[in-house]
């Protein structure tokens, strides 16, 4: 009887533990860590872009929703979020800036993916 009760208790604790560690939660934590680690490398390789506000503040505020729920944005979404920080310029200037940033955003996302799948 004691053995059965102890086994049931352990089983209940394990169920509660697993419920708190859904694959979505694990991925969200992994994404956050991957973004952080990728950015550390990115800022060394591309200081001119970090000086152009593709920086930690941008990643952890404006871009954070794009990395939520275990998802990764595409390069265009990330470039649009970066450009969205600046409330100046004509639509043509904004589009040109997004087009210029998109390959850089793609490089950053590649670095994030590399960190995720290490």
N, C-alpha and C positions, 0 to 999 in steps of 0.2 A: 504494500500500500504506500509506504514512504517513498519507494523507488518510483512508482507511477506518478506521485504528486510532484516529486523533484523534477522528473522528466517533463511533466506538463508545464511547470514553472519556467524551466529553461527554454522550452519551446515557445512559450508566450513572450519571454524576454527577447528571444531571437526574432520573432515576428515583428515586435515593436521596433527593434533595431533595423531590420530590413525595410520596414515601411518608411523610416526616415532617410534611407539611402536608396531612393529610387534612381533609376538610370538617368533621369532628367536632372536630379540634384547633383549626381556625380559629374555629369557633363558640364553643368553650369560652373561648378568649382574648377573643373579642368579648363574650361574656356577662360575663366578669369586668370588663372595661373599662366595659361599659354599666352594670353595677351600681355601680361606683365613681363614674362620672360622674353617674348618676341620683341616687345618695345625696348627693352634694355639693349638688345643687339641692334635694333633698327636705329636707335638714336646715335649709336657709334658709327654706323655705316652711312647714315643720311642726316647729318646734323643740320643741313640747310632746310630740310623738311620739318624737323622738330622746331627749328627757329621760325618756320612758317605756320606754327600752331597745329601741326600734327604731333601733338605732345600728350603727356599724361593727362592733363586736364581735359583735353578733347576726348581721349579714349575712355576716361572714367566718368565723364558727364554726358556730352553730346552723343557719343557713339555707343555708350553702354547699353541702351535698349536694343541695339542691333546684335549684340552678343548675348542677349538674355535668352533664357529657356533652352540653353544648350545649342543654339543656332549660331551660324556664322553668316555675316552679310556677304553679298557679292561686292566686287570692287566698285561698281557704280554706286551702290547704296552707301558705301563707306565714303567715297569721294563726295557724294551729295551732302552727307552729314558734315564733312569737313568744310565744304563751301558754305553750308548753312550758318556757320559761326559768324560770317561776315555779311552784314546787312547793307552792303553798298554794291554799286555796279549795275550795269544794264543786264537784261536777260542774256544778251550775246556774250558779255564778259563772264557772267556766271557759268554759262555753258562751256566756254573756253577753259575756265579754271577747272571745272569738273573733268573735262577731257584731259587736261594736263595732269591732274591728280590721279586719275583712274589707274594708270600703270603702277604708280607708287603705292596706291592702296592695294593693288593686286600683289605686289611684292610683300607688303606687310602681312596680308592674309595668308600668303604662302608660308611665311615665317611662323605664323600662328598655327597653321595646320601641321607644320613640321614639329612644333612643340607638342601638339596634341597627340601625335602618333609616334612619339619617341618610345 
